[in-house]
């Protein structure tokens, strides 16, 4: 299950997503569609549920104790939360890049790239060509090609983040989720990550959580604005083309947020 050829039209959709941590209702009635070959940004103040939501898209949410979920996430029309679906297979198709780079510290640069293939039993797919291709697609090949056997932690923070992207790419995902991937990086590294995102969207869908309004405008085709009222669950106020959200928002709250009036 959860397999498809690359020439098929890909589609990811969240339908009526509600999330709880114990008794606390943290997300309410989220409905979003993520187009193929586009970048979708999730924006909104801290605490409105963006990072929680992005984790529902590859079943990482359920790894948190007390977490609960209602609704469905469709990958090519198939609900990833169906009892017949293996969560580990979902996470191969829908990869994740976290806020802070998290390469495996005891592994070399090369070992990091192929680590997912080893762990998933796909050792037959491992090759030097694959390592080179993933590092090139993650825009780090030129910096790493003569250092493949060095520890991953010998790389800079920005290089480590691109290595983590290469590690996800080795699994041949349909989607990459990015939870504030540039928040810990300097401007130069941020620019490289953004360039990588724009190149990668030609072959996959990308969903990115960001607090950087300029970044959302630079990289995203679509933008969803999340908000949480006092002691109420987060929800989507507005979703649409990025230029419309930033230049002609329908909701006054969207206009106030993107223009820095709160948040």
SULDAJO-V818068 format. One record per helix or strand of 2 or more residues. SS is the DSSP state (2 for helix, 1 for strand). FROM is the first residue (numbers start at 1). TO is the last residue. If there is no record, write none. Layout:
# SULDAJO-V818068
{{SS/FROM/TO} {SS/FROM/TO}}
This chain:
# SULDAJO-V818068
{{1/12/21} {1/24/34} {1/39/43} {2/50/56} {2/61/63} {1/67/75} {1/78/79} {2/87/93} {1/94/97} {2/109/119} {2/123/125} {2/128/137} {2/141/144} {2/152/154} {2/157/169} {1/175/179} {2/187/200} {1/205/209} {2/213/219} {1/222/227} {1/234/241} {2/242/247} {2/252/258}}
